[in-house]
Amino acid sequence: MTPSASPAPRTLRVGIAGCGAISRNHMAAFRALDNVQIAGVCDVDLDRAQATAAAWGVPAAVATVGELLDLDLDLVSVCTPHPTHEDVVLQAAAAGVHVLCEKPIAIELASAERMVAACDAAEVRLGVLFQRRFWPAAQRIRAAIDDGTLGRPIMGQCSVMLHRDPEYYSRDAWRGTWANDGGGVLMTQAIHYIDLLQWFMGDVAEVYGRINTYKHGHHIEVEDSAAAVITFTSGAMATLEASTAVSPSLGVQLRVTGETGASASLTEFPEGSDGRVDLWAVAETISAEPAHPEGVHPNVDLATINGQLIPHHTTQVRDFVQALRDGTDPAITGHDATKALRILLAVYESSRSGQPVRFADLPSTKQTPAPVAG
Ligand SMILES: NC(=O)c1ccc[n+]([C@@H]2O[C@H](COP(=O)([O-])OP(=O)(O)OC[C@H]3O[C@@H](n4cnc5c(N)ncnc54)[C@H](O)[C@@H]3O)[C@@H](O)[C@H]2O)c1
């Protein structure tokens, strides 16, 4: 007797809030899944919402998150600018709708904590996009920590040396401001790799950091460059450097040395390409995964970057949808995503005060940090 086929899972109804650049990745990611329907999109710019709905065959386009949540949704993807994330997430939680939010979860610690608490109280899942954790290279290093190949991390290095044009910052009014962007290279670009660093290295104890604005000072108020020393509760240490004042871009490198003495590092070069293991120094042998094909201009166009990120958005979106079906936590929860935010906020606070910041003492709201003089 052939076993009867198990019933198809219920179709989940998805809403997408914000129809800008990154929403395309969410559209493509949800569209790639079975038994998921994008029921509606919303944007404060209704014309943009309508154009997006028409382009993707989505049945409803509305101008407010309230109207979107009225569409009987199971989950909403938050693709709006950073400072609006809290408002959208709180509305979704109040409506009993699960939320997948773009990074950074928020621009203030207090805001992130309110979002996590509201979703917990409403018993809805909150996931946050850090799609680079799904790189096979990142998974390979994480596994080498867990299986003892590297062992407990003792030293880490995170280098995020990128290029941005002035046009990048002038593209939208919210970019490059403390009030609306919440920070510069740390908040918007380096947060992905800070998340990977802490995922590899563990909980943070103390941060000592400095920020400055070397290249973009005449058109942004936030930092374009930062450096920090991070100490972990395990006693491990790491350095962080991050900048958007680099040309050509050097991409990203993230290296971990474990207590076995073995090291592994991954690189993202050019920016937006898949991370690959560029150093695997284990048991006296050194190897690396093959480099990406040559000939790619290192200062890649941002639209291209976002397009290239789609495969890993799809993996994380699939993980989130599966977690909802299974009633489990997604791979990256709001609580997890708050850890990277805390680290970069501690760099800002340390730069402002000139002192190391004990992680436990980090204030819930930040005072605007001034660039280091001299
Ligand atoms: N995971 C990644 O790699 C990645 C990459 C790029 C951007 N992002 C994040 O995605 C978010 C959006 O970035 P973007 O580049 O798409 O920005 P964007 O400016 O291109 O798009 C944002 C859209 O949201 C709309 N909007 C603003 N406030 C709204 C509100 N209250 N309700 C509904 N719509 C609203 C705007 O009109 C705009 O169309 C940011 O938080 C950013 O950090 C993540």
PDBQT file of the ligand as one rigid body, heavy atoms in Angstrom, charges set to zero:
ROOT
HETATM    1  N1  LIG A 401      20.358  42.884   4.524  1.00  0.00    +0.000 N 
HETATM    2  C1  LIG A 401      21.029  43.668   3.685  1.00  0.00    +0.000 C 
HETATM    3  O1  LIG A 401      22.076  43.307   3.158  1.00  0.00    +0.000 OA
HETATM    4  C2  LIG A 401      20.505  45.039   3.391  1.00  0.00    +0.000 A 
HETATM    5  C3  LIG A 401      20.906  45.709   2.225  1.00  0.00    +0.000 A 
HETATM    6  C4  LIG A 401      20.345  46.982   1.962  1.00  0.00    +0.000 A 
HETATM    7  C5  LIG A 401      19.446  47.559   2.862  1.00  0.00    +0.000 A 
HETATM    8  N2  LIG A 401      19.112  46.869   4.010  1.00  0.00    +0.000 N 
HETATM    9  C6  LIG A 401      18.208  47.479   5.016  1.00  0.00    +0.000 C 
HETATM   10  O2  LIG A 401      16.896  47.558   4.488  1.00  0.00    +0.000 OA
HETATM   11  C7  LIG A 401      16.243  48.737   4.966  1.00  0.00    +0.000 C 
HETATM   12  C8  LIG A 401      15.731  49.528   3.767  1.00  0.00    +0.000 C 
HETATM   13  O3  LIG A 401      16.846  49.874   2.954  1.00  0.00    +0.000 OA
HETATM   14  P1  LIG A 401      16.647  50.262   1.407  1.00  0.00    +0.000 P 
HETATM   15  O4  LIG A 401      18.018  50.419   0.867  1.00  0.00    +0.000 OA
HETATM   16  O5  LIG A 401      15.700  49.337   0.761  1.00  0.00    +0.000 OA
HETATM   17  O6  LIG A 401      15.959  51.720   1.570  1.00  0.00    +0.000 OA
HETATM   18  P2  LIG A 401      15.133  52.526   0.472  1.00  0.00    +0.000 P 
HETATM   19  O7  LIG A 401      15.188  53.948   0.897  1.00  0.00    +0.000 OA
HETATM   20  O8  LIG A 401      15.575  52.137  -0.903  1.00  0.00    +0.000 OA
HETATM   21  O9  LIG A 401      13.639  51.966   0.669  1.00  0.00    +0.000 OA
HETATM   22  C9  LIG A 401      12.875  52.209   1.813  1.00  0.00    +0.000 C 
HETATM   23  C10 LIG A 401      11.414  52.348   1.378  1.00  0.00    +0.000 C 
HETATM   24  O10 LIG A 401      10.614  52.419   2.564  1.00  0.00    +0.000 OA
HETATM   25  C11 LIG A 401       9.599  53.422   2.360  1.00  0.00    +0.000 C 
HETATM   26  N3  LIG A 401       9.148  53.841   3.672  1.00  0.00    +0.000 N 
HETATM   27  C12 LIG A 401       9.729  54.725   4.527  1.00  0.00    +0.000 A 
HETATM   28  N4  LIG A 401       9.057  54.774   5.690  1.00  0.00    +0.000 NA
HETATM   29  C13 LIG A 401       8.014  53.920   5.560  1.00  0.00    +0.000 A 
HETATM   30  C14 LIG A 401       6.950  53.546   6.418  1.00  0.00    +0.000 A 
HETATM   31  N5  LIG A 401       6.833  54.049   7.651  1.00  0.00    +0.000 N 
HETATM   32  N6  LIG A 401       6.027  52.658   5.963  1.00  0.00    +0.000 NA
HETATM   33  C15 LIG A 401       6.135  52.140   4.698  1.00  0.00    +0.000 A 
HETATM   34  N7  LIG A 401       7.117  52.472   3.851  1.00  0.00    +0.000 NA
HETATM   35  C16 LIG A 401       8.063  53.335   4.276  1.00  0.00    +0.000 A 
HETATM   36  C17 LIG A 401      10.281  54.477   1.520  1.00  0.00    +0.000 C 
HETATM   37  O11 LIG A 401       9.351  55.297   0.841  1.00  0.00    +0.000 OA
HETATM   38  C18 LIG A 401      11.129  53.626   0.577  1.00  0.00    +0.000 C 
HETATM   39  O12 LIG A 401      10.426  53.276  -0.595  1.00  0.00    +0.000 OA
HETATM   40  C19 LIG A 401      17.280  49.515   5.800  1.00  0.00    +0.000 C 
HETATM   41  O13 LIG A 401      17.077  49.256   7.175  1.00  0.00    +0.000 OA
HETATM   42  C20 LIG A 401      18.604  48.923   5.347  1.00  0.00    +0.000 C 
HETATM   43  O14 LIG A 401      19.617  48.912   6.333  1.00  0.00    +0.000 OA
HETATM   44  C21 LIG A 401      19.610  45.642   4.268  1.00  0.00    +0.000 A 
ENDROOT
TORSDOF 0
